[in-house]
Amino acid sequence: MKFLMTALVLLSAPGTLEAQRLVDDQGRVQVALVKMPYTGGRNVPEISDVPDYLEGGGIVGLLEGQGASLRPMVTVGLTADQERDYGPWHRMAMANGHLAGFAEQSLRANYLHVGLLANCTSLIGVLGGMQKVATSPERIGLVFIDAHGDFNTPETTLSGMLGGMPVAVAAGLGLHILRNESGLPIPIPTENIVLGAARDLDPLERALVEEHQLTRFSTEDIIMLSPKLHRIMEDLSARTDLIYVHIDMDVLDPDEVPGHPLTVPNGPTSEELAAAIALMFTYEKAVAFGVASTPANERDPDGVSRQAAYRLIQGAVDGVKRRAMP
C-alpha cells in the first residue's frame, strides 16, 4: 500500500494569530482534513486503514452539509527513499514531520486542521506544525482526551507500546530523536498539557502525571459540561497562542467502540463528548482537532464507531461556527 505526500497550495495569505477565527467571509468554517496512516508499528500494523475508513463514510459531505468549506483532503506519506529507511518508529517520525508541515500550512491559511489519525503518536507532528506558527515554541496547548494518559516513557511503560508514550514524548520526557524527527524540536511545557477523562493509568505513569501536576478533568466534567471546562480553556488561552484538542476513541463508552482493544468503562457517549468539544472550540485559540484509533472495517461492522468519530469532528466545527455568530 503506497501513500503519496500531497502538497498543499496556500490559497490565501498566511493567517495571523490575532485573526485566526477559521471562518471565511461567508461565515463558513474552513476545514483542512488530513489523513495520517503511520502508526510506528509494534503490536499494530505499521500502515493503518483507519484514516481511509473515516474518509470512506462520507465525512466530507457531512461537513459540507454543516456549512463548512473544505480543502481537498490530503494523505501524509513518505518518499520512496524514506519508505526504505530503517525501523517503523523512525518511519512514523518522518511521516510526523510531514504532518507537521501540513498542520503549519493549514493554520497559516486560517483553516481548522482536522486529523484523521491512525493512533495517538500523530499528536507530536500536529504540535510540531503548531509550534512553527506560534509566537514562541512554548506557547502551545494540548487537551488530550483519552481513557489512558499516554504519559509513559520507555522507563515506566508496562506494555512497551509507543502508543502509550506520545504525550510524555511531546513534553520532552523521552525519545528525543523521535520528537525532533516528528517536527517538534522544543518540548511543550507540562503546564500546557491537560488530560481529559483519563481513568486507566499505569502506576509509574500516574506518578509522572502527579509529579508534573498535569491539569485534569473527568468524564463527569464532560457529561455535565462543567464550569471547569471553561476555566481550563480560559487558562490555556491566556498562556498559549494555539490549542490542539486530541481524542483517542477509547475514551468513549465501550458500547460505541466495541472493536477497540483498549476500552475502559465509564466513558462519555459521543454526543456528550461532542458537546464538550464544541464548547472548547468556541475559544479562538483552539485551532486543531484530531481523532485517533477509531475501530475500522471488520472491527466496526455496524459503523457505530465511525459515526461516533463523525459526531466529534462535527462538534469541533460547530464550536468554531459559533465564533462567527453575533
Residue pairs with C-beta under 8 A, 6 or more apart in sequence:
1 47
2 77
3 37
3 47
3 75
3 76
3 77
3 78
4 75
4 77
5 74
5 75
5 76
5 77
5 78
5 79
5 98
6 72
6 74
6 75
6 77
8 32
8 71
8 74
8 102
8 105
8 106
8 109
10 105
10 108
10 109
11 71
11 109
12 109
12 110
14 108
14 109
15 107
15 108
15 109
15 110
17 133
17 134
17 135
17 241
17 242
19 110
20 107
20 110
20 242
20 284
20 287
21 110
21 284
21 320
21 323
21 324
22 29
22 30
22 110
22 111
22 112
22 287
22 320
22 323
23 29
23 30
23 320
23 321
23 323
23 324
24 30
24 69
26 69
27 67
27 321
27 324
28 67
28 68
28 69
29 66
29 67
29 68
29 69
29 112
29 317
29 320
29 321
29 324
30 68
30 69
30 70
30 71
30 109
30 110
30 111
30 112
31 63
31 68
31 69
31 70
31 71
31 111
31 112
31 114
31 317
32 70
32 71
32 74
32 102
32 105
32 106
32 109
32 111
32 112
32 113
32 114
33 55
33 59
33 60
33 63
33 70
33 71
33 73
33 74
33 114
33 116
34 73
34 74
34 75
34 76
34 99
34 102
34 103
34 106
34 113
34 114
34 115
34 116
35 51
35 52
35 54
35 55
35 73
35 74
35 75
35 76
35 115
35 116
36 51
36 75
36 76
36 95
36 96
36 99
36 115
36 116
36 117
36 118
36 122
36 125
37 47
37 48
37 49
37 50
37 51
37 52
37 75
37 76
37 118
38 46
38 47
38 48
38 76
38 78
38 91
38 92
38 95
38 96
38 118
38 121
38 122
39 45
39 46
39 47
39 48
39 88
39 92
39 118
39 119
39 121
39 163
40 46
40 88
40 89
40 92
40 119
40 121
40 162
40 163
41 88
41 89
41 92
42 88
42 89
42 160
42 161
42 162
43 159
43 161
44 119
44 163
46 88
46 91
46 92
47 118
48 118
48 119
48 296
49 296
49 297
50 116
50 117
50 118
50 119
50 292
50 293
50 294
50 296
51 75
51 116
51 117
51 118
53 294
53 296
53 297
53 300
53 306
54 116
54 291
54 294
54 296
54 306
54 309
54 310
55 73
55 116
57 303
57 306
57 307
57 310
59 116
59 310
59 313
60 70
60 73
62 310
62 314
63 70
63 313
63 314
63 317
64 70
66 314
66 317
66 318
66 321
67 321
68 317
71 106
71 111
74 102
76 95
76 98
76 99
76 102
77 95
77 98
78 91
78 94
78 95
78 98
82 91
82 94
83 91
85 91
85 94
89 162
89 178
90 178
90 181
92 121
92 162
93 124
93 177
93 178
93 179
93 181
93 182
94 181
95 125
96 121
96 122
96 124
96 125
96 128
96 181
96 182
96 183
97 125
97 128
97 181
97 182
97 183
98 125
99 115
99 122
99 125
99 126
99 128
99 129
99 182
99 183
100 125
100 126
100 127
100 128
100 129
100 132
100 182
100 183
100 184
101 129
101 183
102 113
102 129
103 113
103 115
103 125
103 126
103 128
103 129
103 130
103 288
104 129
104 130
104 132
104 133
105 129
106 112
106 113
106 129
106 288
107 113
107 129
107 130
107 133
107 242
107 287
107 288
108 133
112 287
112 288
112 289
112 316
112 317
112 320
113 126
113 129
113 287
113 288
113 289
114 288
114 289
114 290
114 291
114 313
114 316
115 122
115 126
115 288
115 289
115 290
115 291
115 292
116 291
117 123
117 290
117 291
117 292
117 293
118 292
118 293
119 163
119 248
119 292
119 293
120 146
120 150
120 163
120 166
120 167
120 246
120 248
120 292
120 293
121 162
121 163
121 166
122 166
122 290
122 292
123 142
123 144
123 166
123 167
123 170
123 244
123 246
123 290
123 292
124 166
124 169
124 170
124 178
124 179
124 182
124 183
124 184
125 182
125 183
125 184
126 244
126 246
126 288
126 290
127 140
127 142
127 170
127 184
127 188
127 244
128 182
128 183
128 184
128 185
129 183
130 140
130 242
130 244
130 287
130 288
131 137
131 140
131 183
131 184
131 185
131 186
131 188
132 183
133 241
133 242
134 140
134 240
134 241
134 242
135 241
136 241
137 185
137 186
138 186
138 188
138 189
138 192
139 239
139 240
139 241
139 242
140 188
140 192
140 240
140 241
140 242
140 243
140 244
141 188
141 192
141 193
141 194
141 236
141 237
141 239
141 240
141 242
141 243
141 244
141 285
142 167
142 170
142 188
142 192
142 193
142 194
142 243
142 244
142 246
143 194
143 196
143 232
143 236
143 243
143 244
143 245
143 246
143 280
144 150
144 167
144 193
144 194
144 195
144 196
144 198
144 246
145 195
145 196
145 197
145 245
145 246
145 247
145 248
145 251
145 273
146 195
146 196
146 197
146 198
146 246
146 247
146 248
146 250
146 251
147 197
147 198
147 199
147 200
147 248
147 250
147 251
147 262
147 263
147 264
147 267
148 164
148 198
148 200
148 201
148 248
148 250
148 262
148 264
149 167
149 195
149 198
149 201
149 202
149 205
149 206
149 209
150 163
150 164
150 165
150 166
150 167
150 168
150 248
151 165
151 167
151 168
151 171
151 173
151 195
151 201
151 205
151 208
151 209
151 214
152 158
152 164
152 165
152 168
152 202
152 204
152 205
152 208
153 165
153 168
153 169
153 173
153 174
153 175
153 208
154 160
154 165
154 174
154 175
155 174
155 204
156 202
156 204
156 205
156 207
156 208
157 164
157 165
157 202
157 205
158 202
163 293
164 202
164 205
165 174
165 175
167 193
167 195
168 174
168 208
169 175
169 178
169 179
170 179
170 184
170 187
170 188
170 193
171 187
171 188
171 189
171 190
171 193
171 212
172 179
172 187
172 188
173 187
173 208
179 185
179 187
190 212
190 213
190 214
191 213
191 215
191 239
192 236
192 239
192 240
193 212
193 214
193 215
194 214
194 215
194 216
194 217
194 232
194 236
195 209
195 214
195 215
195 216
195 217
196 216
196 217
196 218
196 221
196 222
196 251
197 217
197 218
197 219
197 222
197 251
197 267
197 268
198 209
198 216
199 218
199 219
199 264
199 266
199 267
200 264
201 209
209 216
215 232
215 235
217 226
217 228
217 229
217 232
219 266
219 267
219 268
220 226
221 228
221 229
221 276
222 229
222 268
222 272
222 273
222 276
223 268
223 272
225 275
225 276
225 279
229 276
229 279
229 280
230 279
233 243
233 279
233 280
233 283
233 285
233 286
234 283
236 243
236 283
236 285
237 243
237 283
237 284
237 285
240 285
241 285
242 285
242 287
242 288
243 280
243 283
243 285
243 286
243 287
243 288
244 286
244 287
244 288
244 289
244 290
245 277
245 280
245 281
245 286
245 288
245 289
245 290
245 316
246 289
246 290
246 292
247 273
247 277
247 289
247 290
247 291
247 292
247 312
248 292
248 293
249 257
249 260
249 291
249 292
249 293
249 294
249 295
249 305
249 308
249 309
250 257
250 260
250 262
250 263
250 264
250 267
250 293
251 267
251 268
251 273
252 267
252 268
252 269
252 270
252 273
252 308
253 267
253 268
253 269
254 260
254 263
254 264
254 265
254 267
255 304
256 269
256 270
256 304
256 305
256 308
257 263
257 294
257 295
257 304
257 305
257 308
258 295
258 304
258 305
259 295
259 296
259 298
259 299
259 300
259 301
259 305
260 293
260 295
260 299
260 305
262 293
268 276
270 307
270 308
270 309
270 311
270 312
271 311
273 311
273 312
273 315
274 311
274 312
274 314
274 315
274 318
275 315
276 315
277 289
277 312
277 315
277 316
277 319
278 315
278 316
278 318
278 319
278 322
279 319
280 286
280 316
280 319
281 289
281 315
281 316
281 317
281 318
281 319
281 320
281 322
282 319
282 320
282 322
282 323
284 323
286 316
286 319
286 320
289 312
289 313
289 316
291 309
291 312
291 313
294 300
294 305
294 306
294 308
294 309
295 305
296 305
296 306
299 305
300 306
